[in-house]
Amino acid sequence: MPLFPRIDSRSVIFAGAYLALWAAANAYLGFTGADWMFPAFSLAAFGAALPTLSIVLTRNAAPPPVVVPRPAVELTALLGFLALYAVLFLGWGMSATHAIVPAGRGRELLVLGVKLIVHVAAPAILLTSLGAPLAPLFDSGIRRPGFWPPLLVLGAIILALMCVVSPALSEIAALHASRATLAWAAPATFVWLALEAGLCEEFLFRAVLQTRLAAVLRNETGAVVAGALLFALAHAPGLYLRGHPGVDGYSTDPVQVIAFTVAVLSPVAILFGTLWARTRSLLLIVLLHAAVDVLPNLADFIHTWTP
């Protein structure tokens, strides 16, 4: 298949517009005294180097088409859903969910269930009501060319990056957990995050949203960058309303919060969006998403799930 993204005038315009918005967001962070170096790293690694490598690794991929019967109608409905999702769920619903059960295993199970309903069940019901097929969105792609090379190579690189850019290893070491504990906790954390973060976010934002954006825009590059920006912006209300000074990106300035989500989160979504466009494999991007989150969350998982 031709390398994605295609080098045409519309793709260049979409990519240029994204870079301009990202630069404006990062400039605002620098102007307000916030960290602008990590966003620059995020763009270089997740928004440029890894997507380029993913294109090379999926050069033999043969993704099946995903039929979108009514692109404009489906996209309009999804954007309305995302607006409610960003404000009501990320901004209020998560706090309400946390208030139901005290911190601990019960709360974690409740949060997982609620996230699966909101991110997977609800958009699936919405698409079904509009007559859109769901089966292609859940295609694992595990038997198609282009699945294993990016999973193994990008997975290893992502884990190595997380060792360097996050304090995960020092946090894990501080627990003084035994090798036996780490032996079960590491894969358990990975599976948990593949469901809670990977499946939830990748199904909604890549399989569902990006596919509709591509059908409306008729341009995969435009779908990737628009989807990445929507992914980032959807996280802003929750960070602003539920964040606190110990959370990365939190600020009492809502513009700074928006700038942080665009500058830091959208490049990560560029990587996953590129992989979805190249492979149409939900399983692949779910597993790689879990690879991003597993080390930073391993210490908390051990603390919660060990006696």
Rosetta blueprint (number, residue, H / E / L):
1 M L
2 P L
3 L L
4 F L
5 P L
6 R L
7 I L
8 D L
9 S H
10 R H
11 S H
12 V H
13 I H
14 F H
15 A H
16 G H
17 A H
18 Y H
19 L H
20 A H
21 L H
22 W H
23 A H
24 A H
25 A H
26 N H
27 A H
28 Y H
29 L H
30 G H
31 F H
32 T L
33 G L
34 A L
35 D L
36 W L
37 M H
38 F H
39 P H
40 A H
41 F H
42 S H
43 L H
44 A H
45 A H
46 F H
47 G H
48 A H
49 A H
50 L H
51 P H
52 T H
53 L H
54 S H
55 I H
56 V H
57 L H
58 T L
59 R L
60 N L
61 A L
62 A L
63 P L
64 P L
65 P L
66 V L
67 V L
68 V L
69 P L
70 R L
71 P H
72 A H
73 V H
74 E H
75 L H
76 T H
77 A H
78 L H
79 L H
80 G H
81 F H
82 L H
83 A H
84 L H
85 Y H
86 A H
87 V H
88 L H
89 F H
90 L H
91 G H
92 W H
93 G H
94 M H
95 S H
96 A H
97 T H
98 H H
99 A H
100 I H
101 V L
102 P L
103 A L
104 G L
105 R H
106 G H
107 R H
108 E H
109 L H
110 L H
111 V H
112 L H
113 G H
114 V H
115 K H
116 L H
117 I H
118 V H
119 H H
120 V H
121 A H
122 A H
123 P H
124 A H
125 I H
126 L H
127 L H
128 T H
129 S H
130 L L
131 G L
132 A L
133 P L
134 L L
135 A H
136 P H
137 L H
138 F H
139 D L
140 S L
141 G L
142 I L
143 R L
144 R L
145 P L
146 G L
147 F L
148 W H
149 P H
150 P H
151 L H
152 L H
153 V H
154 L H
155 G H
156 A H
157 I H
158 I H
159 L H
160 A H
161 L H
162 M H
163 C H
164 V H
165 V H
166 S L
167 P L
168 A H
169 L H
170 S H
171 E H
172 I H
173 A H
174 A H
175 L H
176 H L
177 A L
178 S L
179 R H
180 A H
181 T H
182 L H
183 A H
184 W H
185 A H
186 A H
187 P H
188 A H
189 T H
190 F H
191 V H
192 W H
193 L H
194 A H
195 L H
196 E H
197 A H
198 G H
199 L H
200 C H
201 E H
202 E H
203 F H
204 L H
205 F H
206 R H
207 A H
208 V H
209 L H
210 Q H
211 T H
212 R H
213 L H
214 A H
215 A H
216 V H
217 L H
218 R L
219 N L
220 E H
221 T H
222 G H
223 A H
224 V H
225 V H
226 A H
227 G H
228 A H
229 L H
230 L H
231 F H
232 A H
233 L H
234 A H
235 H L
236 A H
237 P H
238 G H
239 L H
240 Y H
241 L H
242 R H
243 G L
244 H L
245 P L
246 G L
247 V L
248 D L
249 G L
250 Y L
251 S L
252 T L
253 D L
254 P H
255 V H
256 Q H
257 V H
258 I H
259 A H
260 F H
261 T H
262 V H
263 A H
264 V H
265 L H
266 S H
267 P H
268 V H
269 A H
270 I H
271 L H
272 F H
273 G H
274 T H
275 L H
276 W H
277 A H
278 R H
279 T H
280 R L
281 S L
282 L H
283 L H
284 L H
285 I H
286 V H
287 L H
288 L H
289 H H
290 A H
291 A H
292 V H
293 D H
294 V H
295 L H
296 P H
297 N H
298 L H
299 A H
300 D H
301 F H
302 I H
303 H H
304 T H
305 W H
306 T L
307 P L
